[in-house]
Each structure stands twice: as structure tokens, then as C-alpha cells.
């Protein structure tokens, strides 16, 4: 039996248990840094599978790590399990139906991401033990990807310093590599403080913090004309200072996400946004406190690793969907707009096809129109050689962070796609462990890129992980 076939057999042997793990996490959706039940589920699985387990990695309660093997290179496979607010949804239906009105839900598929990554790591562990080979595989259960930047904090704490290469994946509309194009981002709260008064009797004695927030937002909106076109600035008023219009608001807070293609440009833009906040405070005779929450770097490419993952994804092949899978995917596409589906194909670079769910692997050379978000995997990619795959767990065109993603998170199709990606990750990790030239090529590419542009953490020195 070839190494690849042996690894696949280990994945297949445990697919039921890890599909159940994905469902268990789906059923207990938890927000950033509060993923206690999800992290515990992963810890239990790690210990049941014989990994040496650590909890509270980097001082983060909901970060876990499991290691297996001895000596040799260290290959990490990264998982996540945090959910999103407001995306509670019944599974397996094609209409909005929250389990809990206003509750959280797995609208980005991280229940599958974590379980699939751990399944791959487990298969590599079993294969190393059976073959008596040196090398270590680690699974990192990483919380708070959705805005919490846990991996960025873990990088700052040195968690990945002895890792030789790292791999991951994400639920997507298509199978294949996820192009390493993301935006660097910082999340910052601006807390304004003024002075309350009666808005009718003595308005002249008041200093409105809410006025300052509104003026800041106006100023940033004018700033948009004078920033690079790939930059993004968006905000939410998290504390308007009260609900009574006849009371001048003594306090108010606005949260900003500031993004750009490069970390240094993002940091420069944060300074400009901060200056707007200071100007708004000056105009309203209020004060402003700048509260830096988190930040993430842009993704660093590593073509040798991405090509390795692509080769193993093509070898494992797409999931074999049945008519029930395709029927449900068609019904889910019926909840979408034509623009949703067109955007998915545009981003992938693939010509539109009749199939409602991806039953092919997108060729490596195929590139679409980038539609860029941000992820704390960016900081991983600046710390160790890194690459990631996408697995087609949901109907083509389903937008991320929607009830439709949550609804599709427990389907047989999602489990099938997760398993195929696990096979590809396991195969790539095994090749890195046993073929020094492959690992060295990835490490040489990483060294060349970081030699030109050394990594600097985007976090401020006083930034700390914090729950929503």
C-alpha cells in the first residue's frame, strides 16, 4: 500500500467520529475567546486519540494543542472552532429558521474546519506510529479567528517558533488552494467622553460624545477619497451613550476595522484614522481614548507549499456527492441571488457550470478576481512556511457569514468534502515529514521572502486577547 493510500485509509477509518465532532461543535456555537465547550470537545478528542495535549496555549483558555511522534521535523495542522453572532440557524433547511433568535451560529464553517484539520493530524499520527517513522505532527485548536486574532497573539507568544511548516483549510464553494491574498487589518475602539446636561434647558453646558462619534465617522468617510483603493474602513457604533434624546451623551464608542494590502500601509492608515478621531474630539470639546483591540497581517505566499497541497488535493479528488446532496444544494442556491453565484465564479476564475455544488478541483493556475478579507493565518504565514486549501462544503455561490452557511454545516455533503480535504492535508503533511527536499524548498522560499521584508507584529505592546 502506498503512503497516500495508507493515509487515506486512516482518514476513512475515523471519518464518522470526526464528522460527529464537527456536528457537536456546530450545536454549541460560541464566540471569540468563549469557545469553552468547543475547545473541550477538541481536547477530549485529542486525548482519546493519544495526543500529548496542552490547554491554555499562550495563556488563552480556549486554545489547545496536541502533539504526536518523536524527533524529526514538526508539521502543524491548524484548526478553528469559533462561531459568529446573529447567525443561529436550523440545519438542513432552505429557509431562515434560527435555533435561537439573535443567537450565534457557525456561519463560516469553523465547526468543519477544526474537525477536518484534527482528522488529518490524527491520520498522520496513526501513519507515523504504524510505519515507525520519526517526525512530529501537531494540531493547534485556535480560537477567535473572527475578529479576535488569536493566532496573532499566539505568534507573539512564540507558540510556533519550533514549527517547520504549517497547513490548514477552510470551507468554501470550490475545491483547491485558497490564493494567498488577504488584507492586513486592525480593530480599534475610540471611546469619547464629554459632559452630560439637559439637552433643552442647558445644552450649552453639555459636551456630546455622540457628536464626536458622528463627526469622526464623517471625517473618515471624507478620508476614503485619499487612501489606496484597496484600503477598507468600516465602523459600528457600539455605545451611543444612551437612548434619551433630551440627555446630552456623556460617553460614546465607535469601533473601526481598518484594512490595507500591506501591514505597514494598514498601520499608517490607523494613524490617519486616529488623527480624525482626535480632530473630532477637539471640535466637540470632548476627549478620546484609543483602545487597540487586535490586528492581523496580510498573507505571505509560499508557492512550493501551495503546489504541494494542490497536488495532494487533486490526488484525493473531490467529494463524491449523490443526488440528495445536489438537490439540497440546488434548493440552497434558490435562496441566493444571481449576483451571489456570479461573484463566486468570478472570484474562483472558473467558468460557470451546471452543478450546484463543486465536484471538481480548480486547477492551480486558475485565478479569479480577488475578493479580499482578513485572517490571523496571515501572521502564521510570516512566522513559518504556510499554505491552505479550500474544500467545497456548501452550494456554489453561498456567501460567507450567512444563515445559509450555518444551515449547510451539518449536511452529508459537508462531511464528505471535509474528509477529502483531510486526506489532502494528511498526504501533504506526510510528504513534508519524510521528504527533506520538499520541506527545504518551502523553507527556502519562506526565508527569501522574510529576508526581504522581516516580520513585525501588527499588535501594539499592550494589546491582549479579549472576549467579545
C-alpha positions as CSV (number, residue, x, y, z in Angstrom):
1,X,0.0,0.0,0.0
2,X,1.4,3.4,-0.9
3,X,1.9,6.1,1.7
4,X,-1.0,8.0,0.2
5,X,-3.4,5.1,0.3
6,X,-2.4,4.2,3.8
7,X,-3.1,7.7,5.0
8,X,-6.4,7.8,3.3
9,X,-7.4,4.5,4.9
10,X,-6.6,6.1,8.3
11,X,-8.8,9.1,7.4
12,X,-11.7,6.8,6.3
13,X,-11.4,4.7,9.4
14,X,-12.2,7.6,11.6
15,X,-14.4,9.8,9.4
16,X,-17.6,9.0,11.4
17,X,-16.1,10.2,14.7
18,X,-14.7,13.4,13.3
19,X,-18.0,14.2,11.5
20,X,-19.6,13.8,14.9
21,X,-17.1,16.2,16.3
22,X,-17.9,18.8,13.7
23,X,-21.6,18.4,14.5
24,X,-21.0,18.6,18.2
25,X,-19.2,21.9,17.7
26,X,-21.9,23.1,15.4
27,X,-24.5,22.5,18.1
28,X,-22.6,24.7,20.6
29,X,-21.8,27.9,18.7
30,X,-19.5,30.1,20.8
31,X,-18.0,33.5,20.1
32,X,-14.4,34.6,20.2
33,X,-12.5,33.6,23.3
34,X,-15.6,32.0,24.8
35,X,-15.3,28.7,22.9
36,X,-15.1,26.6,26.1
37,X,-17.3,23.7,25.1
38,X,-15.8,23.6,21.6
39,X,-12.2,23.6,22.9
40,X,-13.1,21.0,25.4
41,X,-14.6,18.8,22.6
42,X,-11.3,19.1,20.7
43,X,-9.3,18.4,23.9
44,X,-11.3,15.3,24.6
45,X,-10.8,14.0,21.0
46,X,-7.0,14.7,21.2
47,X,-6.7,12.8,24.4
48,X,-8.9,9.9,23.1
49,X,-6.6,9.6,20.1
50,X,-3.4,9.5,22.1
51,X,-2.0,13.0,21.5
52,X,0.1,14.7,24.2
53,X,-2.2,17.6,25.0
54,X,-1.8,21.2,26.2
55,X,-4.6,23.6,27.1
56,X,-4.4,27.3,27.6
57,X,-1.8,27.7,24.9
58,X,-0.2,31.2,25.0
59,X,-2.3,31.9,28.1
60,X,-5.5,31.7,26.1
61,X,-8.1,29.5,27.8
62,X,-9.7,28.2,24.7
63,X,-6.5,27.4,22.7
64,X,-5.5,23.8,22.7
65,X,-2.6,21.8,21.2
66,X,-1.9,18.1,20.6
67,X,1.4,16.6,19.6
68,X,2.3,13.1,18.5
69,X,5.5,11.5,17.3
70,X,9.2,11.9,18.2
71,X,12.1,13.7,16.7
72,X,12.2,14.7,13.0
73,X,10.5,17.8,11.6
74,X,7.5,19.4,13.3
75,X,4.5,19.9,10.9
76,X,1.5,21.8,12.3
77,X,-2.1,21.5,11.1
78,X,-4.3,24.3,12.3
79,X,-8.0,24.3,13.1
80,X,-10.6,26.7,14.4
81,X,-14.0,26.5,16.1
82,X,-15.4,29.9,16.8
83,X,-18.8,31.0,15.6
84,X,-20.4,34.3,14.6
85,X,-23.1,36.4,16.3
86,X,-26.6,36.5,15.0
87,X,-26.3,33.5,12.6
88,X,-28.2,30.9,14.6
89,X,-30.0,28.7,12.1
90,X,-31.6,25.2,11.9
91,X,-29.5,22.7,9.9
92,X,-30.6,21.1,6.7
93,X,-33.4,23.5,5.7
94,X,-33.5,26.1,2.9
95,X,-35.2,29.0,4.7
96,X,-34.2,31.2,7.6
97,X,-35.1,29.5,10.9
98,X,-33.0,30.4,13.9
99,X,-32.4,27.8,16.6
100,X,-32.3,30.8,19.0
101,X,-33.4,34.3,17.8
102,X,-30.4,36.5,17.8
103,X,-28.2,33.6,18.8
104,X,-24.8,32.6,17.4
105,X,-24.2,30.2,14.6
106,X,-21.4,28.6,12.5
107,X,-21.8,30.9,9.6
108,X,-18.2,30.4,8.4
109,X,-18.0,26.7,8.8
110,X,-15.4,26.6,11.6
111,X,-17.0,23.5,13.1
112,X,-15.9,21.7,10.0
113,X,-12.5,23.4,9.8
114,X,-11.4,22.3,13.2
115,X,-12.7,18.7,12.9
116,X,-11.2,18.3,9.5
117,X,-7.8,19.6,10.5
118,X,-7.8,17.3,13.6
119,X,-8.8,14.3,11.4
120,X,-5.8,15.0,9.2
121,X,-3.4,15.3,12.1
122,X,-4.8,12.1,13.6
123,X,-4.3,10.2,10.3
124,X,-0.7,11.4,10.2
125,X,-0.1,10.3,13.8
126,X,-1.5,6.9,13.1
127,X,0.6,6.5,10.0
128,X,3.8,7.6,11.7
129,X,3.3,5.1,14.5
130,X,2.4,2.3,12.1
131,X,5.5,2.9,10.0
132,X,7.8,3.6,12.9
133,X,8.9,6.9,11.3
134,X,10.5,9.9,13.1
135,X,8.7,13.2,13.0
136,X,6.1,15.1,14.9
137,X,2.6,16.3,13.9
138,X,0.8,18.9,15.9
139,X,-2.8,20.0,15.9
140,X,-3.4,23.6,17.1
141,X,-7.0,24.4,18.0
142,X,-7.1,28.1,17.5
143,X,-10.0,30.3,18.9
144,X,-11.2,33.7,18.0
145,X,-10.3,34.0,14.3
146,X,-13.4,36.1,13.8
147,X,-12.0,39.4,14.9
148,X,-10.1,38.2,17.9
149,X,-6.8,37.5,16.1
150,X,-5.8,34.7,18.5
151,X,-3.2,33.3,16.2
152,X,-1.5,36.8,16.1
153,X,-1.3,36.7,19.9
154,X,0.0,33.1,19.7
155,X,2.7,34.1,17.3
156,X,3.7,36.9,19.5
157,X,4.0,34.4,22.4
158,X,6.4,32.2,20.4
159,X,4.0,29.3,20.1
160,X,5.0,28.4,16.5
161,X,8.8,29.1,16.9
162,X,9.8,25.4,16.5
163,X,7.3,24.5,13.8
164,X,8.9,23.7,10.4
165,X,5.7,24.2,8.3
166,X,2.0,24.7,8.9
167,X,-1.1,23.7,6.9
168,X,-4.8,24.5,7.2
169,X,-8.0,24.6,5.2
170,X,-11.3,26.4,5.1
171,X,-14.9,25.5,3.9
172,X,-15.5,27.2,0.6
173,X,-17.6,27.0,-2.6
174,X,-14.7,25.3,-4.5
175,X,-12.0,22.7,-4.0
176,X,-8.4,23.8,-4.4
177,X,-5.9,26.2,-2.9
178,X,-7.0,29.4,-1.3
179,X,-5.0,32.1,-3.1
180,X,-2.7,33.8,-0.5
181,X,-4.3,37.3,-0.9
182,X,-5.7,38.9,2.2
183,X,-5.8,42.4,3.7
184,X,-3.9,43.4,6.8
185,X,-6.4,44.7,9.4
186,X,-6.5,46.4,12.8
187,X,-9.6,46.7,15.0
188,X,-9.7,49.8,17.2
189,X,-12.2,51.2,19.6
190,X,-12.5,55.0,20.0
191,X,-14.0,55.9,23.4
192,X,-15.2,59.5,23.5
193,X,-16.0,61.3,26.8
194,X,-17.9,64.5,27.2
195,X,-20.2,66.1,29.8
196,X,-23.9,65.4,30.3
197,X,-26.6,68.1,30.6
198,X,-30.2,68.7,29.9
199,X,-30.5,69.0,26.1
200,X,-33.3,71.5,26.3
201,X,-32.7,73.5,29.5
202,X,-28.9,73.8,29.4
203,X,-27.5,72.4,26.2
204,X,-24.6,74.9,26.4
205,X,-23.3,73.1,29.4
206,X,-23.1,69.7,27.6
207,X,-20.4,68.3,25.5
208,X,-21.7,65.4,23.4
209,X,-19.6,62.4,23.0
210,X,-22.1,61.1,20.4
211,X,-21.5,64.3,18.3
212,X,-17.8,63.4,18.4
213,X,-18.5,59.9,17.1
214,X,-20.7,61.3,14.3
215,X,-18.1,63.8,13.3
216,X,-15.4,61.2,13.3
217,X,-17.4,59.0,11.0
218,X,-18.0,61.9,8.7
219,X,-14.3,62.7,8.7
220,X,-13.3,59.1,7.9
221,X,-15.9,59.0,5.1
222,X,-14.1,62.0,3.5
223,X,-10.8,60.3,4.1
224,X,-11.8,57.5,1.8
225,X,-11.1,59.6,-1.2
226,X,-7.5,59.9,-0.3
227,X,-6.4,56.4,0.6
228,X,-5.2,53.5,-1.6
229,X,-8.1,51.9,-3.4
230,X,-7.5,48.5,-1.8
231,X,-8.0,50.0,1.7
232,X,-11.1,49.5,3.7
233,X,-12.5,51.3,6.7
234,X,-15.7,50.3,8.3
235,X,-17.3,51.0,11.7
236,X,-20.0,50.2,14.2
237,X,-21.3,52.4,17.0
238,X,-21.0,50.0,19.9
239,X,-22.2,52.5,22.6
240,X,-24.3,55.5,21.5
241,X,-24.2,56.8,25.1
242,X,-27.9,56.3,25.9
243,X,-31.4,56.3,24.4
244,X,-32.8,59.6,25.8
245,X,-32.5,62.4,23.2
246,X,-33.0,65.0,25.9
247,X,-29.8,64.0,27.7
248,X,-26.5,65.1,26.2
249,X,-24.4,61.9,25.8
250,X,-21.5,61.9,28.2
251,X,-19.9,58.8,26.6
252,X,-20.0,57.1,23.2
253,X,-17.8,54.5,21.5
254,X,-17.2,53.6,17.8
255,X,-15.3,50.5,16.7
256,X,-13.3,50.7,13.5
257,X,-11.8,48.0,11.3
258,X,-9.0,49.4,9.1
259,X,-7.6,47.3,6.3
260,X,-5.0,47.6,3.6
261,X,-3.0,45.2,1.4
262,X,0.2,45.6,3.4
263,X,0.8,45.7,7.1
264,X,2.8,48.9,7.0
265,X,0.1,50.7,4.9
266,X,-2.6,49.5,7.4
267,X,-0.6,50.8,10.3
268,X,-0.2,54.2,8.5
269,X,-3.9,54.3,7.8
270,X,-4.7,53.6,11.5
271,X,-2.7,56.7,12.4
272,X,-4.7,58.8,10.0
273,X,-8.0,57.5,11.3
274,X,-6.8,58.2,14.8
275,X,-6.0,61.7,13.8
276,X,-9.5,62.1,12.6
277,X,-10.8,60.9,16.0
278,X,-8.6,63.5,17.7
279,X,-9.9,66.2,15.5
280,X,-13.5,65.2,16.3
281,X,-12.7,65.4,20.0
282,X,-11.2,68.8,19.5
283,X,-14.2,70.1,17.6
284,X,-16.7,68.9,20.3
285,X,-14.6,69.8,23.3
286,X,-14.5,66.1,24.3
287,X,-11.7,63.7,25.0
288,X,-10.9,60.4,23.2
289,X,-9.3,57.2,24.4
290,X,-7.8,55.0,21.6
291,X,-8.2,51.3,22.6
292,X,-6.3,49.0,20.2
293,X,-8.0,45.6,20.2
294,X,-6.4,43.3,17.7
295,X,-4.6,43.2,14.3
296,X,-3.7,40.7,11.6
297,X,-1.1,40.7,8.9
298,X,-1.7,40.1,5.2
299,X,-0.9,36.6,3.8
300,X,2.6,35.7,2.7
301,X,2.8,33.4,-0.3
302,X,4.7,30.1,-0.4
303,X,4.4,28.6,-3.9
304,X,6.2,25.3,-3.1
305,X,3.7,24.6,-0.2
306,X,0.7,25.6,-2.2
307,X,1.7,23.4,-5.1
308,X,2.2,20.5,-2.7
309,X,-1.3,21.0,-1.3
310,X,-2.8,21.3,-4.8
311,X,-1.1,18.0,-5.9
312,X,-2.5,16.2,-2.9
313,X,-6.0,17.7,-3.3
314,X,-6.0,16.6,-6.9
315,X,-4.9,13.1,-5.9
316,X,-7.5,12.8,-3.2
317,X,-10.1,14.2,-5.5
318,X,-13.4,16.0,-4.8
319,X,-16.2,14.5,-2.7
320,X,-18.5,12.1,-4.4
321,X,-21.8,13.8,-4.0
322,X,-25.1,12.0,-4.6
323,X,-28.4,13.3,-5.9
324,X,-29.7,14.2,-2.4
325,X,-26.6,16.3,-1.9
326,X,-27.1,18.1,-5.3
327,X,-30.8,18.5,-4.7
328,X,-30.2,20.3,-1.4
329,X,-27.5,22.4,-2.9
330,X,-29.9,23.5,-5.7
331,X,-32.5,24.5,-3.1
332,X,-29.9,26.5,-1.2
333,X,-28.9,28.2,-4.5
334,X,-32.6,29.1,-4.8
335,X,-32.2,31.3,-1.7
336,X,-29.3,33.2,-3.3
337,X,-29.3,36.0,-6.0
338,X,-27.7,35.5,-9.4
339,X,-25.1,38.0,-8.3
340,X,-24.1,35.8,-5.4
341,X,-23.4,32.9,-7.8
342,X,-21.7,35.1,-10.4
343,X,-19.5,36.5,-7.7
344,X,-18.4,33.1,-6.6
345,X,-17.4,32.0,-10.1
346,X,-15.7,35.4,-10.8
347,X,-13.6,35.0,-7.6
348,X,-12.6,31.5,-8.5
349,X,-11.8,32.1,-12.1
350,X,-13.8,29.0,-13.1
351,X,-16.3,29.2,-16.0
352,X,-19.9,28.7,-14.7
353,X,-21.1,25.1,-14.7
354,X,-24.4,23.3,-14.2
355,X,-23.5,21.6,-11.0
356,X,-24.9,23.3,-7.8
357,X,-22.0,22.0,-5.7
358,X,-18.4,21.8,-6.7
359,X,-17.5,18.3,-7.9
360,X,-14.1,19.1,-9.3
361,X,-10.7,20.6,-8.2
362,X,-9.9,24.1,-9.5
363,X,-6.6,24.0,-11.4
364,X,-3.6,25.6,-9.7
365,X,-3.0,28.2,-12.4
366,X,-6.7,29.4,-12.4
367,X,-7.1,32.8,-10.8
368,X,-10.2,34.9,-10.5
369,X,-10.9,38.4,-9.4
370,X,-9.7,38.8,-5.8
371,X,-12.4,39.5,-3.1
372,X,-10.3,40.1,-0.1
373,X,-10.9,39.6,3.6
374,X,-8.6,39.2,6.5
375,X,-7.4,36.3,8.7
376,X,-5.0,35.8,11.5
377,X,-3.5,33.0,9.4
378,X,-1.6,35.9,7.8
379,X,0.6,36.1,10.9
380,X,1.2,32.4,10.8
381,X,2.4,32.7,7.2
382,X,5.0,35.3,8.3
383,X,6.3,33.0,11.1
384,X,6.5,29.6,9.4
385,X,6.0,28.3,5.8
386,X,2.3,28.1,5.4
387,X,-0.4,27.1,2.9
388,X,-4.1,26.3,3.0
389,X,-6.8,24.6,1.0
390,X,-10.4,25.2,0.3
391,X,-13.0,22.4,0.4
392,X,-16.4,22.6,-1.2
393,X,-18.7,22.1,1.7
394,X,-21.6,24.2,0.5
395,X,-23.5,25.2,-2.6
396,X,-21.7,27.3,-5.1
397,X,-22.3,31.0,-4.5
398,X,-23.2,30.8,-0.8
399,X,-21.9,34.0,0.7
400,X,-19.8,33.7,3.8
401,X,-21.1,34.8,7.2
402,X,-24.8,34.0,6.3
403,X,-27.5,31.8,7.7
404,X,-27.1,29.7,4.6
405,X,-23.6,28.6,5.6
406,X,-24.9,27.7,9.1
407,X,-27.7,25.7,7.5
408,X,-25.3,23.6,5.4
409,X,-22.8,23.0,8.3
410,X,-24.1,19.5,9.2
411,X,-25.0,18.1,5.9
412,X,-23.7,14.8,4.5
413,X,-22.2,16.8,1.6
414,X,-20.2,19.0,4.1
415,X,-18.9,15.9,5.9
416,X,-17.8,14.3,2.6
417,X,-16.0,17.4,1.5
418,X,-14.3,17.7,4.9
419,X,-13.0,14.2,4.7
420,X,-11.5,14.7,1.2
421,X,-9.6,17.8,2.4
422,X,-8.4,15.9,5.4
423,X,-6.9,13.3,3.0
424,X,-5.1,16.0,1.1
425,X,-3.8,17.7,4.3
426,X,-2.6,14.4,5.7
427,X,-0.8,13.5,2.4
428,X,0.9,16.8,2.3
429,X,2.0,16.7,5.9
430,X,3.4,13.2,5.5
431,X,5.4,14.2,2.4
432,X,6.9,17.2,4.4
433,X,7.8,14.8,7.2
434,X,9.5,12.2,5.0
435,X,10.9,14.1,2.0
436,X,13.5,16.6,3.2
437,X,13.9,18.3,-0.2
438,X,10.2,19.2,-0.2
439,X,10.3,20.8,3.2
440,X,13.6,22.6,2.4
441,X,12.2,24.1,-0.7
442,X,9.3,25.6,1.3
443,X,11.6,26.8,4.0
444,X,14.0,28.4,1.4
445,X,11.1,30.3,-0.2
446,X,10.0,31.5,3.2
447,X,13.5,32.6,4.2
448,X,13.9,34.5,0.9
449,X,10.6,36.4,1.3
450,X,11.0,37.2,5.0
451,X,14.7,38.2,4.4
452,X,13.5,41.0,2.1
453,X,10.6,42.0,4.4
454,X,11.1,40.9,8.0
455,X,8.0,40.2,10.1
456,X,6.9,42.7,12.7
457,X,3.9,42.0,14.9
458,X,0.9,44.3,14.0
459,X,-0.1,44.3,17.6
460,X,0.6,47.1,20.0
461,X,2.7,46.0,23.0
462,X,-0.2,46.4,25.4
463,X,-2.7,44.6,23.3
464,X,-4.2,41.5,24.9
465,X,-6.8,38.8,23.9
466,X,-10.2,39.8,24.9
467,X,-13.7,38.3,24.6
468,X,-16.5,40.0,22.7
